[in-house]
Amino acid sequence: MITGLIPPTSGKIIVNGFDIATSMDSVRNILGLCPQYNILFDQLTVREHLRLFAI
């Protein structure tokens, strides 16, 4: 829920003063996401993976 991948069903999440319901772009600017498993897509190049995950 904190990353915005799953919408909250109730309550409120505040990250560094930003409410994820109204300021998700600001929250994403200050958070990083580290999935449990490596996520690599066969159809993407190295450069495309870097653009997707690093920027």
PDB file of N, CA, C, O and CB in Angstrom:
ATOM      1  N   MET A   1       0.810  -1.193   0.000  1.00  0.00           N
ATOM      2  CA  MET A   1       0.000   0.000   0.000  1.00  0.00           C
ATOM      3  C   MET A   1       0.856   1.261   0.000  1.00  0.00           C
ATOM      4  O   MET A   1       0.502   2.251  -0.641  1.00  0.00           O
ATOM      5  CB  MET A   1      -0.923  -0.004   1.191  1.00  0.00           C
ATOM      6  N   ILE A   2       1.959   1.234   0.701  1.00  0.00           N
ATOM      7  CA  ILE A   2       2.781   2.442   0.798  1.00  0.00           C
ATOM      8  C   ILE A   2       3.338   2.850  -0.563  1.00  0.00           C
ATOM      9  O   ILE A   2       3.499   4.040  -0.831  1.00  0.00           O
ATOM     10  CB  ILE A   2       3.929   2.223   1.786  1.00  0.00           C
ATOM     11  N   THR A   3       3.631   1.884  -1.418  1.00  0.00           N
ATOM     12  CA  THR A   3       4.183   2.201  -2.734  1.00  0.00           C
ATOM     13  C   THR A   3       3.110   2.571  -3.744  1.00  0.00           C
ATOM     14  O   THR A   3       3.427   3.014  -4.848  1.00  0.00           O
ATOM     15  CB  THR A   3       4.980   1.032  -3.253  1.00  0.00           C
ATOM     16  N   GLY A   4       1.855   2.397  -3.387  1.00  0.00           N
ATOM     17  CA  GLY A   4       0.774   2.723  -4.310  1.00  0.00           C
ATOM     18  C   GLY A   4       0.369   1.577  -5.213  1.00  0.00           C
ATOM     19  O   GLY A   4      -0.511   1.740  -6.059  1.00  0.00           O
ATOM     20  N   LEU A   5       0.996   0.413  -5.050  1.00  0.00           N
ATOM     21  CA  LEU A   5       0.649  -0.730  -5.886  1.00  0.00           C
ATOM     22  C   LEU A   5      -0.686  -1.339  -5.489  1.00  0.00           C
ATOM     23  O   LEU A   5      -1.397  -1.889  -6.330  1.00  0.00           O
ATOM     24  CB  LEU A   5       1.734  -1.780  -5.811  1.00  0.00           C
ATOM     25  N   ILE A   6      -1.026  -1.242  -4.216  1.00  0.00           N
ATOM     26  CA  ILE A   6      -2.307  -1.746  -3.708  1.00  0.00           C
ATOM     27  C   ILE A   6      -3.017  -0.579  -3.032  1.00  0.00           C
ATOM     28  O   ILE A   6      -2.456   0.032  -2.122  1.00  0.00           O
ATOM     29  CB  ILE A   6      -2.107  -2.957  -2.704  1.00  0.00           C
ATOM     30  N   PRO A   7      -4.237  -0.256  -3.456  1.00  0.00           N
ATOM     31  CA  PRO A   7      -4.938   0.868  -2.826  1.00  0.00           C
ATOM     32  C   PRO A   7      -5.392   0.518  -1.405  1.00  0.00           C
ATOM     33  O   PRO A   7      -5.834  -0.603  -1.156  1.00  0.00           O
ATOM     34  CB  PRO A   7      -6.152   1.282  -3.677  1.00  0.00           C
ATOM     35  N   PRO A   8      -5.286   1.465  -0.480  1.00  0.00           N
ATOM     36  CA  PRO A   8      -5.758   1.204   0.883  1.00  0.00           C
ATOM     37  C   PRO A   8      -7.279   1.082   0.912  1.00  0.00           C
ATOM     38  O   PRO A   8      -7.977   1.780   0.177  1.00  0.00           O
ATOM     39  CB  PRO A   8      -5.297   2.321   1.839  1.00  0.00           C
ATOM     40  N   THR A   9      -7.786   0.201   1.758  1.00  0.00           N
ATOM     41  CA  THR A   9      -9.235   0.032   1.894  1.00  0.00           C
ATOM     42  C   THR A   9      -9.795   0.900   3.013  1.00  0.00           C
ATOM     43  O   THR A   9     -10.984   1.217   3.021  1.00  0.00           O
ATOM     44  CB  THR A   9      -9.577  -1.433   2.154  1.00  0.00           C
ATOM     45  N   SER A  10      -8.948   1.279   3.946  1.00  0.00           N
ATOM     46  CA  SER A  10      -9.379   2.176   5.017  1.00  0.00           C
ATOM     47  C   SER A  10      -8.136   2.761   5.673  1.00  0.00           C
ATOM     48  O   SER A  10      -7.020   2.291   5.450  1.00  0.00           O
ATOM     49  CB  SER A  10     -10.275   1.429   6.067  1.00  0.00           C
ATOM     50  N   GLY A  11      -8.342   3.778   6.473  1.00  0.00           N
ATOM     51  CA  GLY A  11      -7.227   4.407   7.165  1.00  0.00           C
ATOM     52  C   GLY A  11      -6.480   5.394   6.288  1.00  0.00           C
ATOM     53  O   GLY A  11      -6.938   5.755   5.205  1.00  0.00           O
ATOM     54  N   LYS A  12      -5.335   5.822   6.766  1.00  0.00           N
ATOM     55  CA  LYS A  12      -4.550   6.836   6.077  1.00  0.00           C
ATOM     56  C   LYS A  12      -3.076   6.499   6.237  1.00  0.00           C
ATOM     57  O   LYS A  12      -2.641   6.075   7.308  1.00  0.00           O
ATOM     58  CB  LYS A  12      -4.860   8.260   6.624  1.00  0.00           C
ATOM     59  N   ILE A  13      -2.313   6.688   5.170  1.00  0.00           N
ATOM     60  CA  ILE A  13      -0.868   6.484   5.223  1.00  0.00           C
ATOM     61  C   ILE A  13      -0.197   7.811   4.896  1.00  0.00           C
ATOM     62  O   ILE A  13      -0.445   8.405   3.847  1.00  0.00           O
ATOM     63  CB  ILE A  13      -0.408   5.354   4.232  1.00  0.00           C
ATOM     64  N   ILE A  14       0.649   8.264   5.804  1.00  0.00           N
ATOM     65  CA  ILE A  14       1.399   9.504   5.624  1.00  0.00           C
ATOM     66  C   ILE A  14       2.876   9.138   5.541  1.00  0.00           C
ATOM     67  O   ILE A  14       3.404   8.474   6.433  1.00  0.00           O
ATOM     68  CB  ILE A  14       1.124  10.525   6.795  1.00  0.00           C
ATOM     69  N   VAL A  15       3.544   9.569   4.473  1.00  0.00           N
ATOM     70  CA  VAL A  15       4.971   9.321   4.290  1.00  0.00           C
ATOM     71  C   VAL A  15       5.665  10.672   4.186  1.00  0.00           C
ATOM     72  O   VAL A  15       5.447  11.427   3.239  1.00  0.00           O
ATOM     73  CB  VAL A  15       5.248   8.437   3.019  1.00  0.00           C
ATOM     74  N   ASN A  16       6.506  10.961   5.175  1.00  0.00           N
ATOM     75  CA  ASN A  16       7.253  12.220   5.193  1.00  0.00           C
ATOM     76  C   ASN A  16       6.329  13.433   5.020  1.00  0.00           C
ATOM     77  O   ASN A  16       6.689  14.409   4.363  1.00  0.00           O
ATOM     78  CB  ASN A  16       8.316  12.214   4.091  1.00  0.00           C
ATOM     79  N   GLY A  17       5.148  13.356   5.613  1.00  0.00           N
ATOM     80  CA  GLY A  17       4.195  14.463   5.554  1.00  0.00           C
ATOM     81  C   GLY A  17       3.244  14.428   4.373  1.00  0.00           C
ATOM     82  O   GLY A  17       2.353  15.273   4.282  1.00  0.00           O
ATOM     83  N   PHE A  18       3.406  13.469   3.461  1.00  0.00           N
ATOM     84  CA  PHE A  18       2.543  13.370   2.284  1.00  0.00           C
ATOM     85  C   PHE A  18       1.540  12.234   2.452  1.00  0.00           C
ATOM     86  O   PHE A  18       1.909  11.119   2.821  1.00  0.00           O
ATOM     87  CB  PHE A  18       3.385  13.154   1.010  1.00  0.00           C
ATOM     88  N   ASP A  19       0.278  12.523   2.181  1.00  0.00           N
ATOM     89  CA  ASP A  19      -0.777  11.509   2.211  1.00  0.00           C
ATOM     90  C   ASP A  19      -0.744  10.763   0.879  1.00  0.00           C
ATOM     91  O   ASP A  19      -0.802  11.389  -0.179  1.00  0.00           O
ATOM     92  CB  ASP A  19      -2.192  12.155   2.470  1.00  0.00           C
ATOM     93  N   ILE A  20      -0.652   9.419   0.919  1.00  0.00           N
ATOM     94  CA  ILE A  20      -0.541   8.678  -0.336  1.00  0.00           C
ATOM     95  C   ILE A  20      -1.810   8.763  -1.175  1.00  0.00           C
ATOM     96  O   ILE A  20      -1.760   8.549  -2.387  1.00  0.00           O
ATOM     97  CB  ILE A  20      -0.217   7.229  -0.053  1.00  0.00           C
ATOM     98  N   ALA A  21      -2.941   9.068  -0.557  1.00  0.00           N
ATOM     99  CA  ALA A  21      -4.194   9.168  -1.308  1.00  0.00           C
ATOM    100  C   ALA A  21      -4.231  10.413  -2.186  1.00  0.00           C
ATOM    101  O   ALA A  21      -4.891  10.418  -3.225  1.00  0.00           O
ATOM    102  CB  ALA A  21      -5.378   9.176  -0.353  1.00  0.00           C
ATOM    103  N   THR A  22      -3.534  11.464  -1.781  1.00  0.00           N
ATOM    104  CA  THR A  22      -3.609  12.726  -2.523  1.00  0.00           C
ATOM    105  C   THR A  22      -2.275  13.189  -3.101  1.00  0.00           C
ATOM    106  O   THR A  22      -2.248  14.063  -3.967  1.00  0.00           O
ATOM    107  CB  THR A  22      -4.147  13.794  -1.630  1.00  0.00           C
ATOM    108  N   SER A  23      -1.172  12.613  -2.632  1.00  0.00           N
ATOM    109  CA  SER A  23       0.159  13.086  -3.055  1.00  0.00           C
ATOM    110  C   SER A  23       1.080  11.931  -3.433  1.00  0.00           C
ATOM    111  O   SER A  23       2.253  11.922  -3.060  1.00  0.00           O
ATOM    112  CB  SER A  23       0.806  13.913  -1.942  1.00  0.00           C
ATOM    113  N   MET A  24       0.550  10.956  -4.174  1.00  0.00           N
ATOM    114  CA  MET A  24       1.343   9.774  -4.498  1.00  0.00           C
ATOM    115  C   MET A  24       2.602  10.111  -5.293  1.00  0.00           C
ATOM    116  O   MET A  24       3.633   9.473  -5.085  1.00  0.00           O
ATOM    117  CB  MET A  24       0.503   8.791  -5.276  1.00  0.00           C
ATOM    118  N   ASP A  25       2.554  11.084  -6.187  1.00  0.00           N
ATOM    119  CA  ASP A  25       3.753  11.462  -6.943  1.00  0.00           C
ATOM    120  C   ASP A  25       4.862  11.945  -6.013  1.00  0.00           C
ATOM    121  O   ASP A  25       6.029  11.606  -6.212  1.00  0.00           O
ATOM    122  CB  ASP A  25       3.417  12.554  -7.970  1.00  0.00           C
ATOM    123  N   SER A  26       4.510  12.729  -5.007  1.00  0.00           N
ATOM    124  CA  SER A  26       5.503  13.216  -4.044  1.00  0.00           C
ATOM    125  C   SER A  26       6.062  12.067  -3.215  1.00  0.00           C
ATOM    126  O   SER A  26       7.257  12.035  -2.919  1.00  0.00           O
ATOM    127  CB  SER A  26       4.886  14.279  -3.121  1.00  0.00           C
ATOM    128  N   VAL A  27       5.204  11.126  -2.840  1.00  0.00           N
ATOM    129  CA  VAL A  27       5.651   9.966  -2.069  1.00  0.00           C
ATOM    130  C   VAL A  27       6.613   9.127  -2.909  1.00  0.00           C
ATOM    131  O   VAL A  27       7.647   8.685  -2.407  1.00  0.00           O
ATOM    132  CB  VAL A  27       4.441   9.111  -1.610  1.00  0.00           C
ATOM    133  N   ARG A  28       6.286   8.906  -4.167  1.00  0.00           N
ATOM    134  CA  ARG A  28       7.156   8.102  -5.038  1.00  0.00           C
ATOM    135  C   ARG A  28       8.516   8.764  -5.246  1.00  0.00           C
ATOM    136  O   ARG A  28       9.514   8.072  -5.448  1.00  0.00           O
ATOM    137  CB  ARG A  28       6.483   7.873  -6.393  1.00  0.00           C
ATOM    138  N   ASN A  29       8.566  10.079  -5.199  1.00  0.00           N
ATOM    139  CA  ASN A  29       9.844  10.782  -5.353  1.00  0.00           C
ATOM    140  C   ASN A  29      10.799  10.527  -4.195  1.00  0.00           C
ATOM    141  O   ASN A  29      12.012  10.651  -4.360  1.00  0.00           O
ATOM    142  CB  ASN A  29       9.603  12.268  -5.487  1.00  0.00           C
ATOM    143  N   ILE A  30      10.269  10.171  -3.019  1.00  0.00           N
ATOM    144  CA  ILE A  30      11.134   9.974  -1.858  1.00  0.00           C
ATOM    145  C   ILE A  30      11.271   8.514  -1.445  1.00  0.00           C
ATOM    146  O   ILE A  30      12.085   8.199  -0.577  1.00  0.00           O
ATOM    147  CB  ILE A  30      10.611  10.768  -0.702  1.00  0.00           C
ATOM    148  N   LEU A  31      10.496   7.619  -2.045  1.00  0.00           N
ATOM    149  CA  LEU A  31      10.568   6.196  -1.710  1.00  0.00           C
ATOM    150  C   LEU A  31      11.330   5.424  -2.773  1.00  0.00           C
ATOM    151  O   LEU A  31      11.418   5.853  -3.923  1.00  0.00           O
ATOM    152  CB  LEU A  31       9.166   5.612  -1.545  1.00  0.00           C
ATOM    153  N   GLY A  32      11.870   4.300  -2.387  1.00  0.00           N
ATOM    154  CA  GLY A  32      12.432   3.335  -3.323  1.00  0.00           C
ATOM    155  C   GLY A  32      11.683   2.029  -3.154  1.00  0.00           C
ATOM    156  O   GLY A  32      11.108   1.770  -2.097  1.00  0.00           O
ATOM    157  N   LEU A  33      11.688   1.217  -4.176  1.00  0.00           N
ATOM    158  CA  LEU A  33      11.013  -0.076  -4.115  1.00  0.00           C
ATOM    159  C   LEU A  33      12.039  -1.156  -4.397  1.00  0.00           C
ATOM    160  O   LEU A  33      12.720  -1.120  -5.421  1.00  0.00           O
ATOM    161  CB  LEU A  33       9.825  -0.153  -5.125  1.00  0.00           C
ATOM    162  N   CYS A  34      12.149  -2.111  -3.496  1.00  0.00           N
ATOM    163  CA  CYS A  34      13.051  -3.238  -3.685  1.00  0.00           C
ATOM    164  C   CYS A  34      12.216  -4.511  -3.624  1.00  0.00           C
ATOM    165  O   CYS A  34      11.883  -4.978  -2.535  1.00  0.00           O
ATOM    166  CB  CYS A  34      14.196  -3.249  -2.607  1.00  0.00           C
ATOM    167  N   PRO A  35      11.870  -5.082  -4.790  1.00  0.00           N
ATOM    168  CA  PRO A  35      11.040  -6.285  -4.791  1.00  0.00           C
ATOM    169  C   PRO A  35      11.760  -7.460  -4.131  1.00  0.00           C
ATOM    170  O   PRO A  35      12.987  -7.480  -4.038  1.00  0.00           O
ATOM    171  CB  PRO A  35      10.642  -6.652  -6.220  1.00  0.00           C
ATOM    172  N   GLN A  36      10.985  -8.427  -3.679  1.00  0.00           N
ATOM    173  CA  GLN A  36      11.555  -9.585  -3.009  1.00  0.00           C
ATOM    174  C   GLN A  36      12.419 -10.411  -3.962  1.00  0.00           C
ATOM    175  O   GLN A  36      13.439 -10.970  -3.557  1.00  0.00           O
ATOM    176  CB  GLN A  36      10.447 -10.450  -2.423  1.00  0.00           C
ATOM    177  N   TYR A  37      12.014 -10.483  -5.204  1.00  0.00           N
ATOM    178  CA  TYR A  37      12.747 -11.257  -6.204  1.00  0.00           C
ATOM    179  C   TYR A  37      13.243 -10.319  -7.296  1.00  0.00           C
ATOM    180  O   TYR A  37      12.679  -9.242  -7.489  1.00  0.00           O
ATOM    181  CB  TYR A  37      11.856 -12.382  -6.807  1.00  0.00           C
ATOM    182  N   ASN A  38      14.288 -10.714  -8.008  1.00  0.00           N
ATOM    183  CA  ASN A  38      14.769  -9.922  -9.136  1.00  0.00           C
ATOM    184  C   ASN A  38      13.696  -9.877 -10.211  1.00  0.00           C
ATOM    185  O   ASN A  38      13.110 -10.900 -10.566  1.00  0.00           O
ATOM    186  CB  ASN A  38      16.089 -10.504  -9.703  1.00  0.00           C
ATOM    187  N   ILE A  39      13.451  -8.704 -10.714  1.00  0.00           N
ATOM    188  CA  ILE A  39      12.456  -8.540 -11.767  1.00  0.00           C
ATOM    189  C   ILE A  39      13.180  -8.057 -13.015  1.00  0.00           C
ATOM    190  O   ILE A  39      13.566  -6.892 -13.109  1.00  0.00           O
ATOM    191  CB  ILE A  39      11.321  -7.541 -11.341  1.00  0.00           C
ATOM    192  N   LEU A  40      13.358  -8.951 -13.958  1.00  0.00           N
ATOM    193  CA  LEU A  40      13.956  -8.605 -15.236  1.00  0.00           C
ATOM    194  C   LEU A  40      13.014  -9.083 -16.331  1.00  0.00           C
ATOM    195  O   LEU A  40      12.500 -10.200 -16.279  1.00  0.00           O
ATOM    196  CB  LEU A  40      15.381  -9.234 -15.394  1.00  0.00           C
ATOM    197  N   PHE A  41      12.795  -8.236 -17.310  1.00  0.00           N
ATOM    198  CA  PHE A  41      11.894  -8.562 -18.404  1.00  0.00           C
ATOM    199  C   PHE A  41      12.711  -8.918 -19.637  1.00  0.00           C
ATOM    200  O   PHE A  41      13.569  -8.143 -20.057  1.00  0.00           O
ATOM    201  CB  PHE A  41      10.933  -7.386 -18.701  1.00  0.00           C
ATOM    202  N   ASP A  42      12.455 -10.074 -20.214  1.00  0.00           N
ATOM    203  CA  ASP A  42      13.207 -10.540 -21.381  1.00  0.00           C
ATOM    204  C   ASP A  42      13.137  -9.575 -22.556  1.00  0.00           C
ATOM    205  O   ASP A  42      14.094  -9.462 -23.322  1.00  0.00           O
ATOM    206  CB  ASP A  42      12.696 -11.890 -21.813  1.00  0.00           C
ATOM    207  N   GLN A  43      12.028  -8.887 -22.704  1.00  0.00           N
ATOM    208  CA  GLN A  43      11.829  -8.023 -23.870  1.00  0.00           C
ATOM    209  C   GLN A  43      12.470  -6.642 -23.711  1.00  0.00           C
ATOM    210  O   GLN A  43      12.456  -5.859 -24.661  1.00  0.00           O
ATOM    211  CB  GLN A  43      10.351  -7.863 -24.136  1.00  0.00           C
ATOM    212  N   LEU A  44      13.032  -6.319 -22.540  1.00  0.00           N
ATOM    213  CA  LEU A  44      13.660  -5.015 -22.324  1.00  0.00           C
ATOM    214  C   LEU A  44      15.181  -5.115 -22.402  1.00  0.00           C
ATOM    215  O   LEU A  44      15.774  -6.123 -22.019  1.00  0.00           O
ATOM    216  CB  LEU A  44      13.241  -4.441 -20.967  1.00  0.00           C
ATOM    217  N   THR A  45      15.790  -4.057 -22.900  1.00  0.00           N
ATOM    218  CA  THR A  45      17.251  -3.974 -22.919  1.00  0.00           C
ATOM    219  C   THR A  45      17.740  -3.517 -21.539  1.00  0.00           C
ATOM    220  O   THR A  45      16.942  -3.153 -20.675  1.00  0.00           O
ATOM    221  CB  THR A  45      17.745  -2.993 -24.040  1.00  0.00           C
ATOM    222  N   VAL A  46      19.053  -3.543 -21.350  1.00  0.00           N
ATOM    223  CA  VAL A  46      19.629  -3.055 -20.093  1.00  0.00           C
ATOM    224  C   VAL A  46      19.262  -1.589 -19.887  1.00  0.00           C
ATOM    225  O   VAL A  46      18.857  -1.194 -18.794  1.00  0.00           O
ATOM    226  CB  VAL A  46      21.170  -3.233 -20.088  1.00  0.00           C
ATOM    227  N   ARG A  47      19.401  -0.791 -20.927  1.00  0.00           N
ATOM    228  CA  ARG A  47      19.067   0.635 -20.837  1.00  0.00           C
ATOM    229  C   ARG A  47      17.591   0.828 -20.459  1.00  0.00           C
ATOM    230  O   ARG A  47      17.270   1.687 -19.638  1.00  0.00           O
ATOM    231  CB  ARG A  47      19.370   1.346 -22.180  1.00  0.00           C
ATOM    232  N   GLU A  48      16.703   0.040 -21.050  1.00  0.00           N
ATOM    233  CA  GLU A  48      15.272   0.160 -20.745  1.00  0.00           C
ATOM    234  C   GLU A  48      14.981  -0.240 -19.306  1.00  0.00           C
ATOM    235  O   GLU A  48      14.139   0.377 -18.653  1.00  0.00           O
ATOM    236  CB  GLU A  48      14.445  -0.703 -21.703  1.00  0.00           C
ATOM    237  N   HIS A  49      15.667  -1.267 -18.799  1.00  0.00           N
ATOM    238  CA  HIS A  49      15.511  -1.641 -17.391  1.00  0.00           C
ATOM    239  C   HIS A  49      15.955  -0.498 -16.474  1.00  0.00           C
ATOM    240  O   HIS A  49      15.285  -0.187 -15.489  1.00  0.00           O
ATOM    241  CB  HIS A  49      16.320  -2.921 -17.079  1.00  0.00           C
ATOM    242  N   LEU A  50      17.086   0.123 -16.805  1.00  0.00           N
ATOM    243  CA  LEU A  50      17.565   1.243 -15.993  1.00  0.00           C
ATOM    244  C   LEU A  50      16.582   2.402 -16.011  1.00  0.00           C
ATOM    245  O   LEU A  50      16.339   3.022 -14.976  1.00  0.00           O
ATOM    246  CB  LEU A  50      18.929   1.713 -16.486  1.00  0.00           C
ATOM    247  N   ARG A  51      16.020   2.699 -17.159  1.00  0.00           N
ATOM    248  CA  ARG A  51      15.030   3.781 -17.237  1.00  0.00           C
ATOM    249  C   ARG A  51      13.792   3.445 -16.413  1.00  0.00           C
ATOM    250  O   ARG A  51      13.231   4.314 -15.745  1.00  0.00           O
ATOM    251  CB  ARG A  51      14.632   4.047 -18.702  1.00  0.00           C
ATOM    252  N   LEU A  52      13.372   2.197 -16.460  1.00  0.00           N
ATOM    253  CA  LEU A  52      12.171   1.780 -15.741  1.00  0.00           C
ATOM    254  C   LEU A  52      12.367   1.834 -14.228  1.00  0.00           C
ATOM    255  O   LEU A  52      11.502   2.333 -13.509  1.00  0.00           O
ATOM    256  CB  LEU A  52      11.773   0.373 -16.159  1.00  0.00           C
ATOM    257  N   PHE A  53      13.491   1.327 -13.745  1.00  0.00           N
ATOM    258  CA  PHE A  53      13.675   1.176 -12.306  1.00  0.00           C
ATOM    259  C   PHE A  53      14.489   2.278 -11.644  1.00  0.00           C
ATOM    260  O   PHE A  53      14.296   2.548 -10.459  1.00  0.00           O
ATOM    261  CB  PHE A  53      14.321  -0.117 -12.036  1.00  0.00           C
ATOM    262  N   ALA A  54      15.381   2.913 -12.365  1.00  0.00           N
ATOM    263  CA  ALA A  54      16.301   3.857 -11.728  1.00  0.00           C
ATOM    264  C   ALA A  54      15.873   5.311 -11.850  1.00  0.00           C
ATOM    265  O   ALA A  54      16.359   6.158 -11.102  1.00  0.00           O
ATOM    266  CB  ALA A  54      17.660   3.701 -12.315  1.00  0.00           C
ATOM    267  N   ILE A  55      14.995   5.609 -12.755  1.00  0.00           N
ATOM    268  CA  ILE A  55      14.624   7.012 -12.962  1.00  0.00           C
ATOM    269  C   ILE A  55      13.210   7.244 -12.493  1.00  0.00           C
ATOM    270  O   ILE A  55      12.706   8.364 -12.581  1.00  0.00           O
ATOM    271  CB  ILE A  55      14.767   7.412 -14.440  1.00  0.00           C
TER     272      ILE A  55
END
